[in-house]
């Protein structure tokens, strides 16, 4: 198991994970993304962007604290912002690699995202997750609607329009008249939503003014916001006292600082939020091709198990995620739909992402299948494995696809329920998990072990198997 599986959040971090996840569930969460998130993908931060500009002015960028002033000095000296525009294009049209943090954010139910970044990483991440974003670059865009249930406010511009990017003192001083709707919408979001600030330094002049205005308007009634910040108080050379004062000052704006010891913990926190948000979404992995277990009529039994499980998941208040392949996945969805039609509540309860089947190279097909599997499992809190067989050269073998889904679920730290009695890949997965039980279920009590062992009983009744699976699903949904 990876080292990250052993990470235990602090009490403050656990409270943050639970609270922000609940805000996501109710549609009251917002996100503010700063340069720190793009830097981890390979882009420069603001200081790196202006490094060459500072050298032309015979300045040391590492000694400059007012970076807006450096950009303005360049404009004053050159009488044109062409050099600034070229710097933006040169730095942010480079190839960059989306990080797991971007993928995690793109699969969270966030409706409102704000950023001061010029790059297009957020748009790319949402596109890879099959979600569209409605991008706002100028005030005129507020009158337009584009595909996507998430609005991305790029309040300082975009790499494709560098001449309009907010960068100099002139830009900041005229922002209130050039972008009044951005400021109004940001104030409204800060008053009505709970923000998470990621990779943000809180030195932007626009934000300082907005925070102050919101503080006056909302007084002590504003929503709680969060900022994930690396703790430097105990580092050699770290200014412990200044950080303490800064954290206390952020409280004036209802911003609670969530301290991390290293930047890699951002990913761990986002993974924990993802698991919490998707805790009631269940992905059923498996196949029954060539299966010969359970009973005298194995195919009927597999189909019955899958349909009954789909119905039971929905009836008990859980959601179903499926790739809707022919066979077991299809039966799970049919069972889920049967339960949904009886209560007339289809909205948001079943998520289907069919595997692509268009003619293409085998290697490309495998890559598309892997991306689809990652997307499905990332939208789930628990993965149930049933059967999992394939016929290759006349032989009945464990399904490679199901085994890959197990690897993905393990990497994403999802709760795993392998129904070993259904054989094939699931039996193999059950044995692997059983041999490493404490690693897969680090907080398990005795009852979980008992339920887990029942998953491998030979010739079980479908009703008993369903009861055991659902007991484990409820444990997963209630765990941290």
Buried (B, 14 or more C-beta within 10 A) or exposed (E): EEEEEEBEBEEEBBEBBEBBBBBBBEEBBBBBBBBBBBBBBBBBBBBBBBBBBBEEBEBEBEEBEEBBEBBBBBBEEBEEBEBBBEBBBBBBBEEBEBBBBBBBBBBBBBBBBBBBBBBBBBBBBBBBBEBBBBBBBBBEBBEEEEEBEBBBBBBBBBBEBBEBBBBBBBBBEEBEEEBEBBBEBBBEBBBEBBBBBBBBBBEBBBBEBBBEBBBEEBEEEBBEBBBBBBBBEEEEEEEEEEBEEEBEEBEEBBBBBBBBEEBEBBBBBBBBBBBBBBBBBBBBBBBBBBBEBBBEEBBEBBBBBBBBBBBBBBBEEBBBBBBBBEBBBBBBBBBBBBBBEEEEEEEEBBBEBEBEEEEEEEEEBEEBBBBBBBBBBBBBBBBBBBBBBBEEEEEBBBBBBBBBBBEBBBBBBBBBBBBBBBBBBBBBBBEBBBEEBEEBBEEBEEEBBEBBBBBBEEEBEBEEBBEBBBBBBBBBBEBE
